[in-house]
Amino acid sequence: MLRVIYTLLFYLALPVVLMRLWWRGRRAPAYRQRWRERLGHVASGPEAPLWIHAVSVGETVAIAPLVELLLRRCPEQPIVLTTMTPTGAERARTLFGDRVRHLYCPWDLPHALARFHRRIRPCALVVVETELWPNLIKSCADRNVPVLIANARLSARSARGYRRFGALTGPMLQRLHLVAAQHDADGERFIELGLPREKLRVTGSIKFDIEVKDEWRQGGLRLRQRWGRERPVLVAGSTHEGEDRILLEVLKTLRRHHPQLLLVLVPRHPERFATVWQQCRDAGLAVARHSLGEPVTNEVSVYLGDTMGELMAFYAAADIAFVGGSLVPRGGHNPLEPAALGKPVLMGNEVFNFQSICDALEASGGLQKVADTQRLELELEKLLSDEHLRKKQGEAARTFVEQNRGALERLYQEVDAMIGRAE
């Protein structure tokens, strides 16, 4: 009954949802493109593809190693990758080109989902992390399409939210084929919400199986040549509103003792590029934009990474990495990306999206959490003043990633077995 009420409310809200899509298109025009796909209006394609759903950029990057493994080992298996955001779509295009078909995921409306299933006819669905929608799961169950939640994580905070709607959550979890959880704690939270224990596997996080590419290292070397090899570089990746201002203030303080320090700001969302550039100007700091190839003179103290898909090259060029979404309550982003490159990592305390990974990385000595601006200044000052400490923490971070690899193969085996049963 609750799902019926939820569905009715979604249909009633549809005009508002469409208006919001149009409104977001003011800053990011891609939101106004291909909008009919969100209602299930897609062209037919290859028979029985594997459907993989990744919400946005982070999830697309996270699942990329599995997609590459499937393409290599099962070249005959077509893959449809859906996202909810244009930035996710762009990252999918960059990573996979035409080897994978990208579509926008239909909204959680029965008619949109039914239309999508008629056109695509997937053999199975892999949902990345924890994007659980009741009508999506039911639409697959009604058509005998098994659903696997890959790299699943469920924070205590998210579990409390799902628990409030137990009448929706319980039946949804019962319909799943399998949950491949990152950690034991994530798995236990799924079971407490109603997942049958036999449908749980703890496979670890595939984010540890990140492949450090030569193009990232070469890109980092080219960047350092442009910036100056002797300049200390702090890369702040995936920053959110509120964090850029803090980082700019910290930069001003640190440059009193480290006048050549260069802050590389890489905002999470492209619609914020212009705003962050203006913030730098308003702070009285000389800024160069990556997208325009502007020169990095000694007077430039901020470099704006205002392009998509180059964050790993920026991290490769760093002496120290700060991972954003963690000084504001956004849950943080993936610290394993700079860690895999052997960089010392700093984050704020708001890391509930990566709590287990951050706690373990901190325990290994590869990450420092900072509660506030003052602690951020203090930890950065320590690292900037001590090359040995930077190398020690960076090596600890890299070793931590290496020691936790293996989840990708375990997840692949579960997906391969699911596809086999679906056939």
N, C-alpha and C positions, 0 to 999 in steps of 0.2 A: 504493500500500500504506500509506504514511504517513497519508494522509487517512482510510483505513478505521480505522486504529488511533486516530487523533484522534477520529473519530466515536464509536467504541466507548467511549473514555474519557469523552467528553461525556455519553453515555447513562448510564454508570455513575455519573457525578457529578451527574446530574439531581436526585436527592433532596437533595443538599447545596445545589445552586443554588436549589431551591425553598425550602429552609429559610432560606437567606441572604436571599431576597426577603422572607419573612415577618419575619425578624429586623430588616431595615432598615425594615420597616413599623412598628416600635415608635416610631421617631422621626418617620418620614414615612409616615403611613397610606396615602398614595396608592400606595405600592409594593404594597399588598395588594389593590388594586382592578384590575379588568380583567386579571388575571394570565393568564387563559386565552388572551388574544391572543398571549402570548409562546410559546404552543404552536400557533399558527396558527388558533385558533378565532375566526374573524371572520365577520361577515355579508357577503354579496355586496353589490356596489355597482355604480356605473356601469361600462359596458363599456370595457375597454382604458384604464385610467387611467395617467398617468405616475406611477411610484413614485419618491419622493424619500426617501432615508434620511439623517437627521441625528441623531447620537448623543444630544446633550443640548442645553443652552441655547446654548452658543457656536456650535455648528454650525447650529442653527436660525436664530439671528440672522444668521450669515454667509450662509446661502442665501436669506434673506428677500428681498433685492433681485431674485434670479432668479425666485423664486416670483411676486412682484408683477408682474414683466415678462411672465411666461407668462400670468398671469391677465388682463393687459391686452391682450396681443397674440393670445392663443389662448384666448378665453373658452369655447370649446366643448370644450377639452381638460380632462377631469377630472384632479385631482391627489390622490394619497394620500401623506401625509407620515407617516413612521414615526420614532419616537425610541426610545431605550432607557430614558430616565428620566422620572419624573413632572414634574420641573422643565422638561424639554424639551417635554413635552406641554402644560404650562401656558403656556409661552411661545408655542407654536404656536397655541393657542386665542386668546391675547391678540393676536397678530399678524394672524391670518387669519380668526378666527371660524369660521363654517360655510362659507366659500368653499373651504376645503381640508378633506378628511377626514383626521383623525388616527387612527392606530393604533399600538400598540406593535409593534416589529419582532419577528418570531419568532426564537427562539434558533436557533443554527446547527446544527440537527438536521434530517436529510432529511425525516422525516415531518411535522414542523412546517412546514417550508418548502413541501413538496408541498401540504399542506392550505391554506396561505396562497395559493399560486399558483392553486389550483382555485377559490377564492372570489373572488380579486381580479383575476386575469388581466391583469397589467400589460403595457403595450405596450413599456416600457423602464424601466430603473432608473438613477437618478442617486444616487451615493453621495457624501456631502459629506466632503471632505478625505481621510482615510486610514482608513476603517473596512472593512478587508478580512477577510472570512470565507470560508474555502475552500468550504464547502457552499453558502453563499449564492450565491457566484459560479457554482458548478457547476449549481445548480438553475436559474439563469437561462439558462446556456448550453444546458442540456438542452432548454429550452423556447423557444429562439431569442429570448430577451429580451435585447437589448443592454444592456451595463452601462457607464456612463461615470463615472469618478471625477472629481468637480468640485472645483476649488479645491485640487487635490491638493498635499499637502506631505509630505515624508519627510525627517526629520532624520537625521543620521549615526548617532545613537543608535538610532533606530527601524530604520534600514536594517540595522544590525548584528544586531538581534533577528530580523528577517525572514530574514537570511542564514543564521542557525543552522538554519532549517527550510526550506532551499532546495527540498527535494522537495515541499513544500506550496506555497511561494511561487511558484516558476517556472510550474507548470501554471495556477495561479490567474491570474497576470498574462497568460499567453498567451490566456486565455479572455475578457479584457476587450475591449470595443469601442474604448475610448479613455481615455487619462489626460490630463486638462487640468490641467497642473502650474502652480504659482504662479511658480516660478523655474527657471532652467536647472539649478541644482544639484539641485533636487528631481527634475527629469526625468531627469538622468543617473543618479541613484541608482536610480530605477525601472528604467532600462535595464540597469544592472549586475545587478539582481536577476532579469532575464529578460524584461522587457517588450520586445516588438518595437518598433524605433524608429519604424516607420510608424504606430504606435498612440499616439504622444506628440504633444501640442500644448502649448506653453508660452504660456498665455493671461494670466498675471499673476494677482494676487490680487483677487477681487471685493470683498474687505473695504475696498479703497480707494474703492469706489463707494458708500460709505455716504451716505445722504441725510439731511442734518441737518434735522430736522423742527421746524416752528414750535412744536409742543406741547412739545418738549424745552426750547427756549429759554424759553417762557412758564412751564413748570414750574420751571425754574431761577430765574427772576425771583421767582416766588412763594415759593420756598424762601429766597431771600436776604432777602426781606421778613420772613420769620418769624425768621431767624437774626440779622438785623442787617446792614445793608448795609456797615457799616464794619469788620466783623469779618473778619480773614483766614481763609480756609477751605481746608483740605486734605481732599480726598476720596480715600479709599483704597478702591478698587473691587475686587470679586472676591477678597477676602482668604481665605487658608486658615489652618488651625490652625498656630500658631507665629508667624504674622505679626502677629496682633492684639496679642499681648503686646509685641512689638518696637515697634510703632507707639505703643502706650500709654506705653511708657518714653520714647520719643523726644518724645512730646507733653509729658510732664512737664518735660523739659529745655528744650524750646523755649519753653514758656510763661513761663520766667523772664525772657526778653527780649520775648516777644510774649504778654502775659497774656490777650489776647482771642482767641487762636487757637482755632478750632473744628475738631476732627477728626471727619469724617464717615466712619464705618466701615460698609462694605457687604459682609458675608460672602458668599462664593460660594454656599454651600449653606444653604437655609432651616433645616435641622435644627440648625444651629449658632447661630441667632439668640439663643436663650436662654442658651447657654453664653457667648457673647461679651458679652452684657449683664451677666452675672454677673462676668466678668473685669473689666469696667469698674468695677463696684461694689467688687470686691476690691482694685482698684488705688487706691481712694479718690477716684475721679473722678465728678463729677456727670454723669449720662447721661440723655438724652431719647430716647424711642423713637418713630420715625416712624409706626409702625402704630397707636399709641395717640393720636397727635396731641398728645403731651406738650409743654408750653411750653418754649421755649429762652430761659432767663434768662441774665444775664451770668455766673452761676455754672456753667452747663452748659458743659462742655468737650468732651464727646463726644456726637455725634448718631448713633444707630444706625439705619441704613437696613435695617429688618427687613421689607421687602416685596419682591415680585418684579416685574420689568419696569419699574423706575423708575431704573435706574442712569444712563441717559443724562441724565435731568433733574438728578440729583445732580452728574454731571460738568459740566453746563451751569452749575451754581451755584458751581463751584469756582474758586479762584484757582490752585491747583496740584493735579495729579492724580497719585496713585500707583496703579499697576496691579499687582494681587496675583498670587499664585502664582509669584512671582519671587524672593522672599527665602528660600523653601523649594523643594526640588527637585520642583516640579510643572510646570515648563516655561513658566510665565507665561500671561497672558491678553492679549486684543487691545488694543494701545496705540493703534490707529487711532481708537478710539471717542472718547477725550478729545482726541486730536490733531485730529480733524475739527472739533471745537468750538473749536479755537484755544487749548488749554490746554498749558502746559509739563508734560511727562510725566517721572516718575521710575519706575524699575523696578530690581529686584535683578538679579543676574547669571544667575539660572536662567530663561533665556528660550528654551530649545531648541525650544519649540513655535512660536515666532515669530522665530527667529534672524535670518533674512535681513531681515525687516521691521524688527526692532529695530536691527540694525546700520546699516541705511540711514537710519532715522529719527534715530539718534544722530549719524551723519555729517552729516545736514542741520542739526543744532543744535536739534532739537525734543525730544530725549530725553536724559536722563542716567541711566546705569547706576550703581548703588551696590553695592559689594561687601559692605558690612557696616553695622552700626548706626551706627558713627561717621561713615562716609561719607554715610549717609542724613541724619544730623543736619546735617552740614556743607552739603550741597547744599540742604536745606530752609532753613537759615539764610540762605544766599545769596539764594534766591528770595524769602523773606519780607521781607528787608531791602532789596530792590531791585525796585521796580515796573517800571522800564525793562527789566530782565533778564527778568522774567516775561513781559512783552509781547513781547519779542524772541523768546524761545524758543517762546511760544505761536503766534506768527505763522509761525515756521519750521516748526512741526508742521503747522499748517493748510495751508501752501503745499505741503509734502511730499505730503500726501494729495491735494490738487488736481492736482498734476503727475503722479500715478500712476494716475489714473482710466482706465477704458476696458476693463478685463477683463470686466466684466459683459456687454457687447455681444458680445465674442468668445466667451464661454462660451454665451450664448444661441444664437448661430448654430450652434454645435456640437450643442447639445441639440436644436434645431429640426431640423437635418439628420438626427440620429439617429431622432427620432420619425417623420420622413418616411420613412426607410428601413424603420423597423419596421412602418409601415402597409402 
